[in-house]
Each structure stands twice: as structure tokens, then as C-alpha cells.
Amino acid sequence: MITLTDQLGRPVSLEQPPSRIISLVPSQTELLYYLGLDDRIVGITKFCTHPADKVKSKTKIGGTKQLDTPLIRSLDPDLIIANKEENERLQLQNLMADYPVYVSDPNDMDTALAMISDIGRLTSCQQAADELSSTISQQFAKLEEERLTGLSVAYLIWRKPYMVASKGTYIDDMLDRCGFVNVFKQQRYPEVSNEMLAATRPDVVLLSSEPYPFKQKHIDEFAQLLPGAIIKLVDGEMFSWYGSRMLYAPEYFIKLINSIQTI
């Protein structure tokens, strides 16, 4: 028997290691593959794009917020991996009535590492999960040596309306580990107006590649609104994907820091 508490405080129990896993979270799908669970994954969302060479052959069970529940049930999972923020509560509750569902809710590096440990334990891949967490911690220790010294930042995740990553988010913790000071102090992902952005006067504006796909053409838009600010397009997966993608984030952050310091 495998029993633990997920990140919503719910007990999750498995009588034996799962052999039919469904992942409803792109970053955690990538983690499952990293742990070597390829053959035990039976379903993923259409947004699960990594690893690209392996996800193509898996059954797609809808989007993260529009799950095909009948299809999920037809796959007869013995473990479903979900996330509080990315998945719809009512759909998860429907599945929880019949299947073991582990719900993650990481809002910083520590809770992300705890999630990795939980997934390792549930899938009997604890050693691989522990080794992954140790390597991630070593990589982030290198980032600590390169961090900025207090440049203010606005991190945009959406357009029309503008939305930013603020306090209580995993993204905010990554910004802090880079040495940025988030100009927005509200919780989670507030909508902000042009006037609010202009009033904060951030030193740096980071335009994320997801969930809104900011492009080069949007830089001029923010340059007019915030003259004098350094405006950068950034890889949203590096800032928001918790799991095995964390291995590569510190190196990416260091390159970003260096590119800003040379301006």
C-alpha cells in the first residue's frame, strides 16, 4: 500500500504501483517521462508537448480545463496526476469519486521539489525523483551566485486584458531567485491596466511565451507604454513549469541575467 497526502491535503492511496497513469498537467507529464514511466502513461492532454518524440503516440484526453471525462474513464486509470490551478475543480471532483487523483499545487521551488518527491513515491521511482531533486538544487545554487541586485520587474502572462504574475505564484518565486523585485504585490494573476503598468515603472518587463504567446511585435507596444524599461521576451516554460524542466531553468535564468546586465 502506498499512501501520502497531496498538495491539497487530500489522502491518496494506491494498493500497488500504478500501471495506467493519466497526466492532466504538461509539466508533470514531462516529469513522468523523465522518471522512465513511458510505458505506464496511458493518457495526456493535448497541451502535453514534451518530450516531443514520445507524447505523439499517447491518447489525448482533451485540454487541461476541458477534459474528456468519458475517454478518461475508458482508459481505466489507476492514478491521475492533476493540478489545482491548471485543471477545473468540478471535473477533478468527478474523477476523484472513482480514481486515485494526486493534485499538485506548487507555488515555489520547495513545494515543486516536494511534488517531485510525491510523484516518485507514488510511482515507486523514489530514487530517481530524489536524484532529480538533488541535481535541481545544485543547479539553483549556481543561480544564487549570479542573481541580480534588486531590479524591479513586471512579468506579463496575458494581453487584452493585461495580466501579470504576482505574489503566491511559482513564477514569482523564480523571479525572486533571479534577484528581481516584482512590482505587483497582489495575489496570483491580477488584471492590470495601462495606467497601473505605467505607475509601477518597472526596470524590466518580461513578456512570457505562455499562456499568451507574446512575440517580437509586442515589444514596441510596451516600449511606448514604459519608455526606458528593458523589455524581453522570455520562455514561459522556464518560469512556470515545475518538474524536470527545473533542471534547465537556472542556466536559462543566468543567460537572461547576463543579457540584461550588458544593456
N, C-alpha and C positions, 0 to 999 in steps of 0.2 A: 504493500500500500504506500502510495506517495501522497502526502498531504502538506499543503502550505497555504498561506494567506496571500491573495493577490493584492495589487496596489489600491484597491478599493476597500480592503479589509475583509474580503469575502473568502471563505474557505474553499479550496479547490482540491478535490481528492481523485486520485486515479488508482485503480486496483493493480495496474501494471503499466509499464512504459507504453506510451501511445504509439500506435502504428498507422493511424489515419488522422493526420493533423490538417486543420484548415487555418490559414492565417488571413486575418482581415486587415492587416496593417503592413504597408510596403516595407518599412524599415525593419520590422520584425520578421518578415518573410526572408529578407536578405540575411538576417541573423540565423534563421533556421538552416539555410543552405550552408552558411559558414560553419555551423556546428556539424555538418555532414549528414543532415537529415533528409536529403534529397528524396529517397525512396519512400519516406513516410509522409511526405506532403501530398495531399490529395486535392486541395483546392486553395486558390488565392484570388485576390481581387484583380480587376483589370488594370489597376494602378500599380500593381506589384511588378516592377520592371527590372529588378536586379536580383540575381545575376542574369543578364540578358540571354545568355546561351542556354539557360535552364528553365526559365519561367514559361517559355513559349508552349511547352508541352503540357502544362498543368491546366486543369479545369478552372475556368474563370467564373466566380460566383457573384458577379456584379461589381458595383463600386463600393467604396468604403462606407458610404451613407445610404446606398441603395442596394442592399443585399438581396440576392435571390434566395430567399429562405427555403422554398421547396427544393431547389437544387442542392443547397447545403444539406438538407435532411436526406436527400437521396444518396449523398456521399457517405452517410453513416459515420461521421467523425467521432473519434474518441478523445479529442482535445481541440478546442477552438481558441486561438490566440486573438485577442481584441484589444482595443484602446479606448479609454473614456472619451477622449477628445475627437478621435477620428471616426468613431462609429456611433450610430444612433442608439440611444438608451433603450427605447421600446423594442427595437429589433433584437438587441442583445438579451433583454429580459425574456423574450420569446424563446430564444435558443437556450438560455440558462435553465429553463424548465426541464430540458431533456438531455443536455450535454454538459460536460465539464467545460467551463469557459474561464480562461485566465484573462483578466482585464488589467492592462498596464496603465500607469498614469505618471510617467517620469516628468519632473519639472526642473531637474538639474542633473549634473553629472552623477552625483551619488545615487539618486533614485534610478537613473538609467543603468548604472552598474548593478544595482540590486535587481532590476528587471532581468538583466542578462543571467545573473545567478539563478533566479527563479526559473527561467526557461531551461537552463542547464539541468536543474534539479528535476523538473517535471519530465524532461525527455531522457533522463539518465545520461546526460552529457556534461556532468558537473565539472569534470577535469578540464575539458575543452573550454567551457564557459569561464572557469577560474583563470585559465591561462590567457584567454582573450581579455578579461578584465585587467589582469596584471599588465599586459602589454599596453592597453589603452592608458592606464595610469602612468606608465613610463613615458608615453608619448606626450601626455598633457603636462608632465613635469618639465619637458623641454619647452613647451609653450610658455610656462611660467617665467622662464628666463628671458623671453623675448617680448613680453607683454608691453603694451603701450602704457603711457602715464596720463590717463585721465582725459583723453579726447572724448567729447560728447558725441552721441550718435543717435540717429533715428533709423530704425530698421523697418522698411516698408514691405508688407506682405500682400497688399491688395490695392486696387485702383478703382475709382468710381463705385463706392466711396473709398478714400484712402483709409487703410487700416495698418496699424503698426503692431509689432511685438513689444509687449511691455512686461511689467513685473509678474512673477509667478509662472513664467514660461521657461521651457528648456532653452529657447533661443536667447532669452535674456541672460541666462547663466553662461552660455557660450560667449556672448558679448562681454560679460564681466571678466571671463577668463582671458579674453584678448586684451583687457585693460580699458575697454570702452565704458563710458558712463551713459546709460540710457536716459535720454531727455524726457521720456514719458514714464510716469510713476503710477498710472492706473493699473488695474489688474488685467492680465490676459491680453486680449487683442482689441483694443478700443478703436472705434472710428475717430478720425481726426480731420479737421477742416484745413483749408489752405492757411487760414489765419492762425490756427493752432500750430501748424508746422512752422510758419514764419516767426511766430512769437518765441518758439523754443531755440531758434538759431543754432542748430547742431553744427559741430565742426565737420562731421561726416554724415552722409546719407548713404545707406546701403539698400539697394533695390534687389530683392530676392527673386530667384528664378522660379520659385513656387511658394504658395499655390497660384498666385498671379504670375504669368511669365513676363516679367519686366525685360525689356530689350534696350539696345543702344539708343533707339529713338526716344525713349522716355527720359534719358539723361537731360536733354535740353529743357524739358518740362520742369524738372526740379532745379535746374540751373537758373531759370528765370524766377522761380519762387524763392530760392535760397541762394542768392549770389554770394560767392565766397566760400560756400561749402564744398568739400571734396565729395564727389558723387561716384559711387562704384556699383557696378553690377556684381552680385555675388551668387555663388552656388547654394541655393536654399537647402539642398540635401546635407551639406556640410554643417549647416547651422541647426537643422531641425530633425535629422534622422538619428535616433538613438538606437544603438545596436552595434553591429560590426562595422558600420560606416564610421563610427567614432575613431577607429584605427587611423583613418586618413585625415580627419579633421584638423588636428594640431599642425601638421605640415602645411595644409591649406591656409590656416589662420596665420601662420608665420609669414608665408608669402604675401598675404593680404596686408599684414602689418608693415612689411618691408616696402611694399608698393606705396603705402600711404606716407611712410616716413621719408621717402625720396621725392615727394611732391613739394 
